[in-house]
Structures are given as structure tokens and as C-alpha cells.
Amino acid sequence: MNNNFQKARDRMVDTQLVTRGIYDPRVLAAMRKVPRHLFVSEALQSQAYADHPLPIGDKQTISQPYIVALMTEALQLQGHEKVLEIGTGSGYQTAILAELAERVFSIERLPSLLHKARHILEKLGYRNVVLKVGDGTMGWPEEAPFDAILVSAGAPKVPQPLVDQLVMGGRLVVPVGDRLSQDLVLVERVPEGIRKSSLGGCRFVDLIGKWGWEE
């Protein structure tokens, strides 16, 4: 069975990621390695490597593999970084980041999801991850600054506290738009201020919090 899942992962990387322009060898290796099927319910494991998001309970989803890879690649991680993730969700994106960065701090709004994610991440042996329940739009001031920040929920605007918690040269990826569709925005902190660029359209669940949507 595990061999079948590995084949499914390899197929996912070759057909969904490489063909769409994901080139970073470290990102591709992480996507081949992390067992995505363990982050969804047993009933959905056969669909874990398909080209679409999946429900994980509490009206939340695990993102489509391509979007996970695209957002991760945009952070340009080399292995020494301190990364902040907003929206732990299933913990899958957290695991991908943990493969690529030195330390990952992840905030989840829903305790039930955080509990499940923590269990899976511990079981898989990720020791460089710190999780907490909280309002992700406020960031994690006690641990700031961060080399990279990834937001896996759609925001009405770029949350200012997250920009403030980036190191100079740091990169933030966040979906920005209305509640139906967003633009994936890369925000870079540069000496002149902030540089923004678009990575394309996407659709995420709502980012709830002081700098996001009201619940």
C-alpha cells in the first residue's frame, strides 16, 4: 500500500507540478516525500494525490498540491530560515515547510484541527515545528522577525502585522481578494518599502481575524 502511495506521489509531482512550472528541486523532493494521504481522513486517502483540494472538517480544506508547491516555491527557502505559517489546517503544508526550513511556527484558529495536525506531525517525526492556537492575522510577535511567511487562507487585504514581522528581504505569500476568489500575492520587504507581485488566481477558505474577515 505504501508503495502505491509513493507511486501516486511521484505521479502527482510529475504530472501536476513539473508540467506547470514548479522547478525548485528541494520543493519537488519535499512533495515526493511527505505522505499527503495521512493528512486527510481514511475515506479520502485514495484521492489524496488528486489535483484538487479536499475537506478536512470544520469547513476547512487541504489545498490542491499545485497551490501548496507554488506558494512554497515562492518563498525561495534554502534551509536556514525561520518561517511563519498562518492556518495550520491539516498540517500538510506545515510538513512541507518543515522539510525546507530550519524552524516553522504555525498558528491555527481551530483547536480541533491543531490537535489533529500536531498528532500527525509528531508521528512523522517533525521536531522543528511549533504550533499554537490564535489569531493568525496578528502574526507571532514573540517569535518575530521571520524570513518567510505563508498564509493559507484568503484575506481582504495584506495583514499589516505580518508585513511588520518580516525581516528585510523577507517574503510573504498571501491570497488577497473577496470571499469567492483571490489573487495569490507575493510581498517582499525591500529597503524602499514593500514590493508586491501576483502569482495568479486562487480560491481559499476565509482568513478569520482582526486583519482578516469577521467570523
NORURVEN-V290292 format. One record per helix or strand of 2 or more residues. SS is the DSSP state (h for helix, s for strand). FROM is the first residue (numbers start at 0). LEN is the number of residues. If there is no record, write none. Layout:
SS & FROM & LEN
SS & FROM & LEN
This chain:
h & 1 & 19
h & 24 & 9
h & 35 & 4
h & 41 & 6
s & 53 & 4
s & 59 & 3
h & 64 & 10
s & 81 & 5
h & 91 & 9
s & 102 & 6
h & 110 & 13
s & 128 & 5
h & 135 & 3
h & 140 & 3
s & 145 & 10
h & 159 & 5
s & 165 & 12
s & 181 & 9
s & 192 & 10
